[in-house]
Amino acid sequence: MFEQPKNVCVKNGFLSWTPVPCADGYNLHKEGQHFGTVFDGTQYPVEPGEWSVSAFFFDPEGNREPFHTPRTTAIDKAYQPSGFLLWSEDFKTLEKSYWSSEFDWGRTLIINNEDQYYVAQLEGQMIGFNPLSYSEEEQALNIKAVRQPYDGQSWLSGKICTTDSRQLEGQFYVGVVARCDFSKGIWPAIWLYTALYGAEQSEIDIMEQPGIDRFTAYHNYHYVSQSGRTSDPQTSSIDTTQYHEYGCLREDGKITIMIDRMPVHTITRNVILEPVNLIANLAMGGDFAGDIPEDLVEANFYVKSIEVYSV
């Protein structure tokens, strides 16, 4: 009797299963409908949903249809917020009462040895460069960086930060749909931070892309423990140059980082329900991203939408 596939699961965007001895291939079904056939390998990139796998075996003499085993099913549904929508943003207009183009701790503090100067919206008219614009082609906010020396830095760039009217408090889910250019030296990030910058503050890095590998998104949780400031770094396999929803579910005692509403990283240590701001910025160079190629003259970080739900 032929075995049917075992250990069928969907994780990090892939349907996978244990190889079946002597199988000639596998049929994949989504929501009960045939989706495709795999002849070589035991995993396949898929979207969340109900998936099943069956193995098939050809008649060595070719006299009849191949024999198919029963299907083995894996159900993996995307996270659906249980609360109500607190606010959303599509960036067709950048309302100043909701968004600031400056950190609360100012623009003169250069962190992580980065090489950009963040241009404030009003200041951009004087400098002649606006890092924040709405791209009709992308249907998204474009945070742009250009190689232009200013105030001791080699690049001009931009960022957005929620104001007090949109500060995130308590338990919530926030999802940010974004994509970025890829190059060594580019460092786009989506993160949650308190209003003040300092070593005692916790930080949730929902997504960072330091120009190391376009197919890897970086996540981290920085917090203060008895032994000092501690980090909990993780990575996920995803094409960061394509649009994905990078999300964070913060609950009492638990933080879950998600991509396309699928959990990829869970934190349960030192989770504090302090008020935080949502930040999206495009840094250049620095300790994480490294040296910027000499022939790179601009970079773009597209943020299409944001949704924040209560939990």
N, C-alpha and C positions, 0 to 999 in steps of 0.2 A: 504493500500500500504506500503510495506516494505521500510525503509529508506536505502539509500546507504551510505557508509562510508564518514564522513566529516573530515575536518582538516587533510588531508593526507599530510605528509611532511617527508623529509629526513633531519636529523640534527645529527651532532656528531656521524655519523656511524649507526644511527638507523632509520628505517622506522616506523612511528607511525601514529595513527589515533584515532578518537573518537569512543568509543564503540557504536555499533548499538543495540538498544533494541531487545531482544529476538533472536539475531543471534546465530547460532550454531557454527559458525566458519568463517574464512576469507581465501580467496584465494589471493595469491600474484603473480603478474606478473612483469617480468623485460623485458623492451624493447618489450612488447607485447606478450611474451612467459610465460607460466605458470612456476612459480619458486618454490612454496611451499604452504603449508596449515598451518594455525595457528588455533588451537582449543581453546587455553587458553591464553588470553592476547591481547594487542593492540599495540605491538611494536615488531620489529624483527631486528637483526643486519644485515646491508646490505652494499654493496659498492655503490659509487656514480653512478647515472644513472637515467633512466626513470622508475619509479615504479608505479604500480597501485594496488588498493585493492578493492575487491568486497566481500560483505557479502553473506552467504548462510544460508538457513533455511530448516531443514528436515521436511518432512511430518510426523506428529505425528503417523500416522498409517503405515508408511513405504511403501505406495503403489506406490510412484513415485519418480523420481529423485528430489534432493533438489532444491529449488528455489534460483537463484542467482540474486543479484542486479546488476545494471550497475557498471562498474569500476570507481573509482575516482583516478586520476593520479597526481603524484608529480614528477617533473623533477629537479634533483639536479646534475649538472655536475661539475666535478673537474676543478679547475682553470688551464687555459692554458696560459703560458706567451705570451704576445703579441710582445715582443721584440726579440732580437737574443741572442744566447748563447754566453756569454762573456768568460766563461771558465768552465771546468769540471775536476773532479778528481776521479780516481778509486783506488788510493793508491797502485798500484802494484809497483811503485817506489815512494819514498818520496823525491822529488826534493828540495834540500836545498834553492834554489833561490826562491821557492814558499812558503815553510813552515819553520817555526822556532819552535824549541822545548822549547823556552823560551818566557816569556812575555817580552815586551819591558822595563818594569820597573824592570826586574830582578827576581831572584828566592829566594832571601833572605827575601823578604817582604811576611810574612805570613798573609793572610786575612781570616776573618770569623772564626778565631781560628781553622783552619783546621789542620790536623795531618799528612799531606803528605809532602814529599820533592820531587819537580819535577826534574827529572833527565834529563839533556841535552844530546843530542845524543853523542857528543864527550866525555862527562863525564861518560857515561855509561860504557865505556871500563875500566875505572879506578875503578869504583864501582863494576863492574861485573854484572850489570843488565841493560838491554835495555827495556824500557817500551813501545817502539813502534816497532811493527813487523807486517808483512802481514800474515794473516791466510788463507792458501789455503782452509781449510775446510769451513770457513765462507765466503771466497772471499771478505775479508774486512780488513781494518786496525784494529789491536787489540791494544788498549791502556790498558796496564795491570798495576795493583797495587799489591805490595806484602808487607807483614809485615816484614820489615827490618829496624831497627833504623839507622838513619843517620843525622848528623848535628842537633841534638836536636829534630828531628821528628821521629815518630814511623813507618811510612810507606814510601816506595818509589813508585812514580807514574809518569805519563806522561801527556803531552798535546801537541796540535798542534795549531799554530797561523799563520794566513796568514802574509806574508811579504809585503813590500810596493808594490811589483809587482802585488799582488793580492788583494790589499786593495779595499774595496767596497765603491763606491762613489755615491752620488745622489740617483736616484730612481732605484730600482732593485728588483728582486726576487731571493732568495737563498733557495735551498732545500737540506737537509742533510738526507740521508737514514742511520738509525742507530738503534741499539738495545743495551740493557745493562743487566748485571746481576742484580739480586735484592737481597738486604739484608739491614737491618738497618745499618747505618753508611756509606753506599756507596752514593756518590754524583756526578754522571756524569752530564755534562751540555754541551749545545750548545748555544753559545751566541755571541753577537756583541758588540764591545767595541772600544773606541778610543785608540790610541797608548799609552796614558799616564794614569796612575792610579791616581784617586783623586775624592774627594767628588763632584766636580763640573761637572763631566762627566756623560753623559747619558749612559744607558745600556739596551740592548734588550736581555732578556733571552728567547730564542726560546723554549728551553726544559730543564727542570731540573728534576731529579728523586732523591729525598733525602732519599730513602729507607723507605718511610712511607706507600705507597700502590702501588704495582706493576701495578695496573690498573688506575693509575692517573699520568698524566704528568702535570708539573707545568710551568707556563709562567709568565713573569713579565716585566714591563717597569719601569725603574728607571730614574727619571729626576729631575732637579732642578726647583722649582717654587718659587714664592715670599715668601711662607711660609717655604721654605727649601727643602731638598731632599724628594721626594715623590715617592711612588711605586704604581703600578696598578696590583696587583696579580690576576691571574685566573688559573683555572684548566680545564683539559679535561679528559674524560674517554677513556682510551686506554691501551692495554696491552703493557707496555714498554719493556718487555722481547722479543717481536717479532719485526721484522723490520717494520719501518714506515718512511715516509718522513716527517721530521719536517721542516717547511718552514716559511719564513718571506718575506712578500711583503711590501717594504717601498716606499711610494709615497709621493708627496708633501702634507703635512698636515695629513697623515694617515699611520698607521702601521697595517698590518693584519697578525696575527699569524695563520698558517695553519698546519693541520695534513693530510697527504696524499692528499694535495692540496685542502682541504676543510677548509673554514674559521672557526676558533674556538674562536678567540678573536680579537677585533678591538680597536685601540687606536687612538684618534684624538687630544689629548692634548699635547702641547709642543713637537711636532714632529720636529726634526731638521735634515736636510740632511747633516750631518757632515760625513767625511770619517771615516769608521770603519773597524776593523779587525774581521775576523771570528775565533772563538776559540772553540775547543772541548777539554775538559779536564775531568779527573777522580779524583775528590777530595775525601778525606777520612775524616769522622768525621766533626767537625765544628758546627757552630751555627744552621744550618738548618738540617743537617743529624743526629746529635746527637752522642751518644756513639757508638763505634764499638764493636760488639760482640767479646769476647775473643777468640772464636774458629774460627773466620774468618781469613784466612791466605792470600787470594788473591781475586782480583776482576777484571772483564773485561768489557770493553766498546768497542763495535764494530761499526766502521764507514765504511759503504760500499761504499758510493759515495757522491759527492757534485756537484750540478749544479748551476750556477749563470747566470741569464738572465737580460738583460736591460729591462727597462719599458718605 
